[in-house]
Amino acid sequence: MSALYTAVGTATGRKGRGFTSDGKLDVQLDLPRELGGGDTGTNPEQLFAVGYAACFASAMGAIAGKKKLDVSEVSTTAEVGLGSDGNGGFELAVTLRVEFPDHFDEAVRRDLVETTHQFCPYSRATRGNIPVEIVVE
């Protein structure tokens, strides 16, 4: 692959600092309270959720543009769960919630979501690696 853009991020650990090389992102990292953290910063699952939601929304915009559809009022929410893998480690699972305005026909909603899921780089990267459930609302 010849990269069109490369993001460079550095983290000092789950309880530390995360930042990008261009200085546009600089966050305090902490474990969520549910995992014994102080909950004073963000965590990798939150960052992944926002990244996946943004990527999926952008991919849908590209697909919709080819179909001459306006998806500016469609929102995508990613829920990233972190759980035990049963072997002492952890694994992720994602639920994508795509909310459409009422004027979108059900068949159009489903087609857009399925086509976007095939096209989105995050969806392609996770396919076969972690469960991703899509809920169309």
Secondary structure, DSSP 8 states (H G I E B T S, - for coil): ---S----EEES-SSSEEEETTSS-EEEB---GGGT----SB-HHHHHHHHHHHHHHHHHHHHHHHTT---TT-EEEEEEEEEE-SSSSEEEEEEEEEE--TTS-HHHHHHHHHHHHHH-HHHHHHTTTS-EEEEE-
